[in-house]
């Protein structure tokens, strides 16, 4: 189990480092989903990169849908 954890942590570190480099190359301050997507394609091999990006896109879409629902509940009872 420790070996698997080390592999995942190493992949996360490499992807975050590469995404950070991409942000710096564009002289930006904020990392976007596109930066992560590109970093994954650079670090992970072929089909693993494609599957990872598909899962990441799905998770991001799910998050955005849920955060929109949460925003609608917080505005009840406020005065304009």
C-alpha positions, 0 to 999 in steps of 0.5 A: 500500500505504501508503494501505491501511495508513493506512486500517486504522490509522485504523479501529483507532484510531477503534474503540479510542478509541470502545471506551475511551469506552464503558468509561469511561462504564460506570466499568469498568477492563477492555475486553470483546469487547462494547465492541469490538463496540459500537464497531465498530457505531458507527464502521464503516458497515452491512454492513462493521460486521456482517462485521467483528463476525462475523469478530471473534466467530469469531476470539474463539471460535477463541482461546477453544477453543485456550486451553482446550486449552493449559490442559489440557496444563500441569497434567500432573505437578503435585501437589495 
